[in-house]
Amino acid sequence: MDDAAARARLEAENDRVSGLIAELREEVADAVEGEHAELATRSQHPADAGSELFEREKELSILESLEAELAEIQAAIARIEAGTYGIDEETGEPIDPARLEAMPTARTNAHPDPRR
């Protein structure tokens, strides 16, 4: 994949993930607002509170994962701008084009799972 194609793909992914983050942040904020309003008007069963807490924690975990993904996308775009995209950060060798095709944010040829 050439740098122009990689940039276009990464920028599209950047826009997609940024949109998901914005939507999820809005959903979390709306849910928290709604929960505060409900708490002010009624007592809540502990199981309901636990379910709502679980949902908030799940949403925050997803948000954290998306933000990490966005950071990797932006780092890959920065590597394109710096002229180091597609170069293994550990060895300085070119990253396998098939790996970049499958994972455009790859920093190395190494697989993240040491068992492989």
Rosetta blueprint (number, residue, H / E / L):
1 M L
2 D L
3 D H
4 A H
5 A H
6 A H
7 R H
8 A H
9 R H
10 L H
11 E H
12 A H
13 E H
14 N H
15 D H
16 R H
17 V H
18 S H
19 G H
20 L H
21 I H
22 A H
23 E H
24 L H
25 R H
26 E H
27 E H
28 V H
29 A H
30 D H
31 A H
32 V H
33 E H
34 G H
35 E H
36 H H
37 A H
38 E H
39 L H
40 A H
41 T H
42 R L
43 S L
44 Q L
45 H L
46 P H
47 A H
48 D H
49 A H
50 G H
51 S H
52 E H
53 L H
54 F H
55 E H
56 R H
57 E H
58 K H
59 E H
60 L H
61 S H
62 I H
63 L H
64 E H
65 S H
66 L H
67 E H
68 A H
69 E H
70 L H
71 A H
72 E H
73 I H
74 Q H
75 A H
76 A H
77 I H
78 A H
79 R H
80 I H
81 E H
82 A H
83 G L
84 T L
85 Y L
86 G L
87 I E
88 D L
89 E L
90 E L
91 T L
92 G L
93 E L
94 P E
95 I L
96 D L
97 P H
98 A H
99 R H
100 L H
101 E H
102 A H
103 M L
104 P L
105 T L
106 A L
107 R L
108 T L
109 N L
110 A L
111 H L
112 P L
113 D L
114 P L
115 R L
116 R L
